Amino acid sequence: MRKLFGTDGVRGVANIEPMTVEIAMKLGRAAAHIFRNNAGRHRIVIGKDTRLSGYMLESALMAGICSMGVDVLLVGPLPTPAIAFVTRSLRADAGVVISASHNSFEDNGIKFFSKEGLKLPDELEKRMEDLIFSGEIDQVRPTATEVGKAFRLNDVEGRYIEFAKNTFPRRLTLEGLRIVVDVAHGAAYKVTPAVLRELGAEVVVMNDKPNGTNINLNCGSTHPEGMMAKVREVGAHLGIAHDGDADRVLFADEQGRLVDGDQIMAMCALDMKQQGTLHNDTLVTTVMSNLGLDIAMREAGVNLVKTAVGDRYVVEEMLKNGYNLGGEQSGHIIFLDYNTTGDGLISALQVMALMQKTDKPISELARCMTILPQVLVNVKVAEKKDLATLPRVQEAISSVENTLGDRGRVLVRYSGTEAKLRVMLEGEDEGQIKSLAEEIVSSVRESMEVIA
């Protein structure tokens, strides 16, 4: 069992284990030790989102890294995918992002990128934990000129803006489009509006006044209702919503209806297949993707490969087999031809390029798949007990699976980043699957301690 890392780095309530300055400093020391693997000076990039606690964790990480003789490059608030890009661009040894993504401001997290801009594999995260808890590197103490230095970089925002713009076809423009952008008071509050304006769009920006405590607060991709309403209010052609670190994007069409990650992947996969650019005619998704995506891709001759939940598992599968498009229903979309991780801005640009190229509204493009009714119930739990050891829960799941047969599916799993059990059902009748989901939730309440 891993002690610190979940499916997307280390995450929790800021200033409470494991998200304390003490752990952050030790993570910095462990990372510096791992990535300092040859002679000469080494550099690690640190970026963050707009949370209040980012300041203290940034300082602790910086201290830990410098204490191991590695230099730090501080870039301030930037989207997670921008840190992946900058790490590669600057030829740094690694990158660190301080962010809890879509969580509220009380939480924070720390995730690492390799020099290639890739999230670390499980075994490397396990090695970091071993270094922290074994005391193996406690006595590694560079002194004098061997201690690391910290530098603050001021031109990184502009680098990422140009990088993102260059993923948009040069023959196209966003002129004539009115776009609503909800940046969730998060890390993309400057860069996404800047890119869209520079490409010619009329931009209506929402939630771009971060104060350290309002990130994701009733806004962004986890609360897209405001963005959807604004699209209708101003007569926009589409709306865009990021999460706090902008590795996600969800859309609203011109009528203010939500367009989710499955629909984004479907429209892009079909276009790429038609253009001959979809490697191996394959799309990589997670087990959370809607059954409607399976049906649409099967009918179009696109292979579908599914992974565990977490965009890094999607990327690992893509790299292993040479695929170049994948993602999650939540809006993490990976265009591996452009970036090494989910990138909300680049994903948005690819969809808008498709709109402009085909002269079709996003509502028409999204009709390439039919979303089957899906119910997702989150249950807060005191402890993540092994579900296989809970007979009542297993009986309820089996009963519901038998009821749905091959006309639906059931997925019950723990969140990798929160103390929650997720109960997801899909089927043709929304009322039925809501009722069946409640049967499973009731069995969970009978079998383990839940938090109201």
BAFIGU-687871 format. One record per residue (C-alpha): residue in one letter; x, y, z. Coordinates in steps of 0.25 Angstrom, whole numbers, padded with zeros to 4 digits, always signed. Each point is the difference from the previous one (the first is absolute). Example, Ala and Ser with C-alpha at 12.3 -4.5 7.8 and 13.67 -1.06 7.14 Angstrom:
! residues 2
a+0049-0018+0031;s+0006+0014-0002;
//
This chain:
! residues 452
m+0000+0000+0000;r+0005+0014-0004;k+0001+0010+0012;l-0001+0013-0007;f-0003-0001-0015;g-0013-0002-0006;t-0004+0000-0015;d+0004+0014-0002;g+0012+0003+0009;v-0002+0003+0015;r-0012+0007+0004;g-0008+0004+0013;v-0004+0012+0009;a+0011+0010+0000;n+0008+0000+0013;i-0005-0013+0004;e+0007-0013-0003;p+0004-0003-0010;m-0001+0014-0006;t+0010+0006+0010;v+0012+0009-0002;e+0008-0012+0007;i-0005-0010-0010;a+0002+0010-0012;m+0014+0003+0004;k+0003-0015+0001;l-0007-0002-0014;g+0010+0010-0005;r+0012-0006+0006;a-0004-0014-0005;a-0004+0005-0014;a+0014+0008-0001;h+0007-0013+0004;i-0007-0008-0011;f+0002+0010-0011;r+0014+0003+0003;n+0005-0012-0007;n+0013+0005-0006;a+0011+0011+0002;g-0002+0015-0002;r-0011+0010+0005;h-0014-0005-0001;r-0013+0008-0001;i-0014-0003+0004;v-0012+0009-0004;i-0011+0003+0010;g-0013+0006-0004;k-0014+0001+0008;d-0014+0005-0002;t-0006+0011+0008;r-0003-0006+0014;l+0004+0007+0012;s+0007-0012+0005;g+0009+0000-0012;y+0010+0010+0006;m+0004-0008+0012;l+0001-0013-0008;e+0008+0006-0011;s+0010+0005+0011;a+0001-0013+0006;l+0002-0007-0013;m+0010+0010-0004;a+0008-0002+0013;g+0000-0015-0001;i+0005+0000-0015;c+0010+0010+0003;s+0005-0007+0012;m+0004-0012-0009;g+0008+0009-0009;v-0010+0002-0011;d-0004+0013-0005;v-0015+0005-0001;l-0007+0007-0011;l-0012+0007+0005;v-0011+0004-0010;g-0012+0004+0009;p-0014-0003-0004;l-0001-0008-0013;p-0009-0011-0005;t+0005-0014+0003;p+0002-0003-0015;a+0009+0012-0001;i+0009-0005+0010;a+0002-0013-0008;f+0003+0008-0012;v+0009+0010+0007;t+0008-0012+0007;r+0003-0006-0014;s+0002+0014-0006;l+0011+0004+0010;r+0006-0014+0000;a-0002+0000+0015;d+0002-0013+0008;a-0015-0001+0005;g-0012+0009+0002;v-0009+0001+0013;v-0014+0006+0000;i-0007+0004+0013;s-0014-0001-0003;a-0013-0008+0005;s-0006+0001-0014;h-0015+0001+0001;n-0001-0001+0015;s-0003+0012+0009;f+0010+0010+0005;e+0002-0007+0014;d+0006-0011-0007;n+0014-0001-0008;g+0008-0010-0007;i+0014-0002-0005;k+0003-0008-0013;f+0013-0002-0008;f+0004-0001-0014;s+0012-0006-0006;k+0009+0007-0009;e-0008-0005-0012;g-0012+0007+0006;l-0007-0013+0004;k-0006-0003+0014;l+0008-0010+0008;p-0003-0015-0001;d-0005-0007+0013;e+0014-0006+0002;l+0007+0013+0001;e-0010+0006+0009;k+0002-0012+0009;r+0015+0003+0000;m-0003+0014+0004;e-0008-0005+0012;d+0011-0010+0004;l+0010+0011+0000;i-0009+0008+0009;f-0004-0010+0010;s+0013-0009+0001;g+0009+0012+0003;e+0010-0005-0011;i+0003+0015-0004;d+0000+0007+0013;q+0015+0001+0001;v+0001+0005-0014;r+0004+0015+0002;p+0007+0008-0010;t+0007+0012+0005;a+0007+0013-0004;t-0001+0002-0015;e-0007-0014-0002;v-0013+0005+0006;g-0011+0003-0011;k-0005+0014-0004;a-0014+0005-0004;f-0003+0009-0012;r-0013+0006-0003;l-0003+0000-0015;n-0009+0011-0006;d-0002-0004-0015;v-0006-0014+0002;e-0014+0005-0002;g+0003+0006-0014;r+0007-0013-0003;y-0012-0009+0002;i-0009+0010-0007;e+0008-0001-0012;f+0001-0015+0001;a-0015-0001+0001;k-0003+0009-0011;n+0009-0008-0009;t-0009-0013+0002;f-0011+0008-0008;p+0001-0001-0015;r+0007+0012-0006;r-0010+0001-0011;l-0012+0001+0010;t-0005+0011+0009;l-0010+0002+0011;e-0005+0013-0006;g-0015+0001+0001;l-0001-0009+0012;r-0006+0005+0013;i+0006-0009+0011;v-0004+0000+0015;v+0012-0005+0008;d-0001-0004+0015;v+0014-0001+0006;a-0005-0004+0014;h+0009+0010+0006;g+0011-0009-0003;a+0013-0002-0006;a-0005+0003-0014;y-0006+0014+0003;k+0010+0007-0009;v+0005-0010-0010;t-0013-0005-0006;p-0007+0013-0002;a+0013+0006-0006;v+0002-0012-0010;l-0015+0001-0005;r+0001+0015-0002;e+0013-0001-0007;l-0006-0010-0010;g-0012+0010-0003;a-0011-0004+0009;e-0009+0009+0008;v+0001-0005+0014;v-0009+0001+0012;v+0008-0003+0012;m-0006-0006+0013;n+0006-0002+0014;d+0014+0005-0003;k+0002+0008+0013;p+0008-0011+0009;n+0001+0004+0014;g+0006-0013+0006;t-0013-0005+0005;n-0010+0001-0011;i+0007-0010-0010;n-0011-0010-0005;l-0011+0007+0009;n-0013-0003-0007;c+0007+0001-0013;g+0009-0006-0010;s-0001-0014-0006;t-0006-0006+0013;h-0011+0011+0000;p-0002+0003-0015;e-0015+0005+0002;g+0005+0015+0001;m+0008-0001-0013;m-0012-0007-0007;a-0010+0011+0004;k+0010+0011-0004;v+0001-0006-0014;r-0015+0001-0001;e+0000+0014+0006;v+0011+0006-0010;g-0004-0008-0012;a+0014-0007-0001;h+0004-0011-0010;l+0005-0008+0011;g+0005+0000+0015;i+0013-0006+0006;a+0002-0004+0014;h+0013-0004+0007;d+0003-0006+0013;g+0009+0007+0010;d+0013-0005-0007;a-0006+0000-0014;d+0004-0014-0004;r-0015-0002-0002;v-0010+0007-0010;l-0015-0002-0001;f-0008+0008-0010;a-0014+0005-0002;d-0006+0001-0014;e-0007+0012-0006;q-0013-0003+0008;g+0007-0001+0013;r+0000-0016+0000;l+0012-0007+0007;v+0010-0007-0009;d+0008-0010+0008;g+0013-0007-0002;d-0006-0012-0006;q-0006+0008-0011;i+0013+0008-0002;m+0008-0013-0002;a-0011-0005-0009;m+0000+0012-0010;c+0015+0001+0000;a+0002-0015-0002;l-0009-0001-0012;d+0006+0012-0006;m+0014-0005+0002;k-0004-0014-0006;q-0005+0007-0012;q+0013+0008-0002;g+0008-0012+0002;t+0007+0006+0013;l-0006-0009+0011;h+0011-0010+0003;n-0004-0015-0002;d-0015+0006-0001;t+0000-0001+0015;l-0006+0009+0011;v+0004-0003+0015;t-0010+0003+0011;t-0002-0004+0014;v-0011-0009+0006;m-0008+0012+0004;s-0003+0004-0015;n-0015-0001-0004;l-0004-0013-0007;g-0005+0009-0011;l+0014+0003-0004;d+0003-0015-0002;i-0012-0001-0009;a+0004+0012-0008;m+0014-0004-0002;r-0003-0014-0003;e-0010+0004-0011;a+0011+0010-0006;g+0011-0011+0000;v+0008+0006+0011;n+0006-0009+0010;l-0002+0003+0015;v+0010-0003+0011;k-0004+0002+0014;t+0009+0003+0012;a-0001+0002+0015;v-0005+0014+0004;g+0011+0010+0000;d+0005+0008-0012;r+0014-0005+0002;y-0005-0015-0002;v-0005+0005-0013;v+0013+0006-0004;e+0008-0012+0004;e-0009-0009-0009;m+0001+0010-0011;l+0015+0001+0001;k+0001-0016+0001;n-0007-0002-0013;g+0002+0012-0008;y-0014+0006+0001;n-0001+0016-0001;l-0015+0003+0005;g-0006-0004+0014;g-0006+0006+0012;e-0011+0000+0010;q-0015+0004+0001;s+0004+0010+0010;g+0007+0008-0011;h+0014-0004+0001;i+0004-0002-0014;i+0014-0004-0005;f+0004+0004-0014;l+0014-0007+0001;d+0004+0007-0014;y+0000+0013+0008;n+0002-0002+0015;t+0003-0011+0010;t-0011+0001+0009;g-0015+0005+0000;d+0000+0015-0004;g-0013+0007+0001;l+0004+0012-0009;i+0006-0009-0011;s-0012-0009+0000;a-0009+0012-0002;l+0008+0005-0011;q-0001-0013-0008;v-0015+0000+0002;m-0001+0014-0005;a+0009-0003-0012;l-0010-0011-0003;m-0011+0009+0000;q+0006+0010-0009;k+0006-0010-0009;t-0014-0007-0002;d-0008+0013+0002;k-0009-0008+0009;p-0005+0005+0014;i+0005-0009+0012;s-0015-0005+0002;e+0001-0007-0013;l+0014-0005+0002;a-0005-0006+0014;r-0011-0008-0007;c+0010-0010-0004;m-0003-0008+0012;t-0012-0002+0009;i+0002+0001+0015;l-0007-0012+0007;p-0006+0004+0014;q+0011+0000+0010;v-0002+0001+0015;l+0012+0003+0009;v-0001+0000+0015;n+0011+0004+0009;v+0001-0006+0015;k+0009+0006+0010;v+0007-0011+0008;a+0008+0000+0013;e+0009-0011-0006;k+0002-0006-0013;k-0003-0015+0003;d+0002-0011-0010;l-0013-0001-0007;a+0003-0015-0003;t-0001-0002+0016;l-0014+0006+0000;p-0010-0011-0003;r-0013+0009+0000;v+0007+0010-0009;q+0004-0012-0010;e-0014-0005+0000;a-0006+0013-0003;i+0009+0002-0012;s-0002-0014-0005;s-0015+0002+0001;v+0000+0013-0007;e+0009-0005-0011;n-0010-0012-0002;t-0011+0010-0001;l+0007+0009-0011;g+0006-0012-0008;d+0007+0004-0013;r-0009+0013+0000;g+0008+0008+0010;r+0012-0001+0009;v+0005+0002+0015;l+0013+0006+0005;v+0003+0001+0015;r+0013+0006+0003;y+0007+0009+0010;s+0005+0013-0004;g+0015+0001-0001;t+0001+0014+0005;e-0011+0001+0010;a-0006-0009+0012;k-0012-0003-0009;l-0007-0013-0006;r-0005+0003-0014;v-0013-0008-0004;m-0002+0001-0015;l-0011-0006-0008;e-0004+0001-0015;g-0012-0005-0007;e-0012+0004-0009;d-0010+0004+0011;e+0005+0011+0009;g-0010-0002+0011;q+0004-0015+0000;i+0014+0003+0002;k-0002+0010+0011;s-0008-0010+0008;l+0011-0011-0003;a+0011+0010+0004;e-0007+0003+0013;e-0001-0015+0003;i+0015-0001-0001;v+0002+0012+0009;s-0009-0005+0010;s+0008-0013+0001;v+0013+0009+0002;r-0007+0007+0011;e-0003-0013+0007;s+0014-0005-0002;m+0009+0011+0004;e+0001+0013+0007;v-0004+0012-0010;i+0001+0015+0003;a-0013+0008-0002;
//
